[in-house]
Amino acid sequence: MTPSDRSTSPAWRRSLELGGVLHLLCFSDRQPGSFGPRARDEQELRDSFADGWDVSDIVAATFVTNLPELQAQAWLATIVRAA
């Protein structure tokens, strides 16, 4: 996440009680080419939620559309508010 993206973390924290779960689907760096929003790598996700969160799981996923040529690689993260 960019520094401006990280500024939304307090909003996520306010939205979830302790133990609350955030399911996050974002574009992955595994997607070839430069089309679409900025892609994130797995470590960047973990680093972005290092303070006050428990990253329970990050798995490879796919954004699916009704146009097969527009599928995109993604990360599906399960993140628990710990503090």
N, C-alpha and C positions, 0 to 999 in steps of 0.2 A: 504494500500500500504506500501511496505517497504520503508525505506529511499532511497534506490537506485531507486525504482519506482517513488518516488516523484521528483527525479532529472529530469524526463521527463516533468514535469509540465511547465517549462519555454518554452520548445519546443511547447507544446500545446498552450501556451499563444501567442507565436510568430506566430503560424499558424492561429489564429483566431483574427479577428478585434473585437473591443468592440461590444458587442451584438451578436457576433457569437455563434453558438450552437454546442456543442459537444455531440454526441450520443455515449454512451459507453456501450458495452455489456461485462460483465465479469463473471467469475465463482462465484457462490454463496455459502455461508456457509450452505445453506439449502440442499446441495447435500450430501447424506450420503456416508460414507466411505472416503478413502484418495486418490482415483484415480484422476489423472489429475493435472492441475496447482493449485497453492495455491488459495484457495477460500477466498473471502472477505465478510465481513458482511456489512449491510447497513450503520451503523454508521461510519465504516472505510472509506467508499466512501465519506460520507458527510464531515468527518474530513479532508480528503485528498484535498478537493476542497473548504475549508473554506476561504481561502485567495484569493480574487480577482475573485471569481466565485459565481454564484447563482445556487444552485442545485434545478432545477425546479421540478424534478420528479424522483423517483426511483421506478420501478415496477418489480415484479417477472416475470421472463421470462424463456424460455427453449432453450438451444442449441439443434437444431434438426439436426439429421443426417439421412442417408438412412438406418441405422441399428438401429432399435427400442431399442435394449439393450444398446446403447451408447448415449442416451439422457442425458443431464446434466442440472441441475438447474442453473439459471443465474440471474443477475440483469441487467436491462436495465435502464440506467440513462440518463436523459436529463439535460445538464449542460450549463449554459450561461456565457460567459466571461463578467464579470462586471467591471473589472479594469485592 
